[in-house]
Structure formats: structure tokens, C-alpha cells
Amino acid sequence: MMIPTEFERKMNIFISERNPDVSRGIELSIKIEKMGIDFYSKSAEKAGEDVSHVFRFLARQEEEHLLLLKELKNSLIKDDKWK
């Protein structure tokens, strides 16, 4: 039986084994979050003052998601659950 990683305990999830589908899903999610950051950041630059703060907020949200995904990936690599 595999022991949950520190990240898995913190987020209340458990990945029981190495799984290429999980690894690909995380990699894809990282790419999507990066695209979201880029989109919202550029939109904030182009938007008027009345809405640019909304795009900056959304970009920050994507950055937080990206950090969580990277933390998950690093945790899985560290505990030999990354494939």
C-alpha cells in the first residue's frame, strides 16, 4: 500500500499508484493554467480601467492554480508516483 504524499494529505486526495493518465492530466492542466495567465494578463492590459482589475484577479487565480499543480507534480515525483 502506498502512503499519501504530503501534498495529497494537505489537499485530501490520494493517488494510489503511478499512472500515466494522471501525469498527462497534470501536465495538460499546467499548460492550460499558463495559457489562462497569459490570456487574462494580456486582456487586463487591453481593457479599460473599469474592467482591467477583473482580468488581473482572474490571472492571479490561474497563478494560484498553477502553483498547486506544480506542487502536486513535485510531490508525486518526490514520492516516486510520477510516470
C-alpha positions in Angstrom: 0.0 0.0 0.0 1.3 3.4 -0.9 1.5 6.2 1.7 -0.1 9.5 0.7 2.4 12.3 -0.1 2.5 15.5 2.0 0.6 17.3 -0.8 -2.0 14.5 -1.0 -2.7 14.7 2.7 -2.9 18.5 2.6 -5.4 18.5 -0.3 -7.2 15.4 0.9 -6.6 13.4 -2.3 -4.8 10.1 -2.8 -3.1 8.8 -6.0 -2.6 5.1 -5.3 0.0 4.3 -8.0 2.0 5.6 -10.9 -0.4 6.4 -13.6 0.5 8.0 -17.0 -3.0 9.3 -17.4 -2.7 11.3 -14.1 0.7 12.6 -15.2 -0.6 13.6 -18.6 -3.6 15.2 -17.0 -1.5 17.3 -14.6 0.9 18.3 -17.4 -2.1 19.4 -19.6 -3.6 21.3 -16.7 -0.3 23.1 -16.1 -0.3 24.2 -19.8 -3.9 25.3 -19.6 -3.2 27.4 -16.5 -0.2 29.1 -18.2 -2.4 29.9 -21.2 -5.0 31.3 -18.9 -2.5 33.5 -17.1 -1.3 34.8 -20.5 -4.8 35.5 -21.7 -6.0 37.3 -18.6 -2.8 39.3 -18.3 -3.0 40.5 -21.9 -6.7 41.2 -21.5 -6.0 43.3 -18.5 -3.5 45.4 -20.5 -6.0 46.0 -23.2 -9.1 46.5 -21.1 -10.3 49.8 -19.7 -9.8 50.8 -16.1 -13.3 49.7 -15.3 -12.7 46.0 -16.0 -8.9 45.5 -16.1 -9.0 44.7 -12.3 -11.3 41.7 -13.1 -8.7 40.3 -15.6 -5.9 40.8 -13.1 -7.9 39.0 -10.5 -8.5 36.1 -12.9 -4.8 35.9 -13.8 -3.9 35.7 -10.1 -6.4 32.9 -9.7 -4.8 31.0 -12.5 -1.4 31.6 -10.9 -2.6 30.0 -7.7 -3.9 27.0 -9.6 -0.6 26.7 -11.4 1.3 26.7 -8.1 -0.9 23.9 -6.7 -0.5 21.8 -9.8 3.3 22.2 -9.7 3.3 21.4 -6.0 1.3 18.2 -6.8 3.7 17.2 -9.6 6.8 17.8 -7.4 5.2 15.8 -4.6 4.4 12.9 -6.9 8.0 13.0 -8.4 9.5 13.1 -4.9 7.5 10.0 -3.8 8.1 8.1 -7.0 4.4 8.2 -8.1 5.1 10.2 -11.3 5.1 8.3 -14.6 
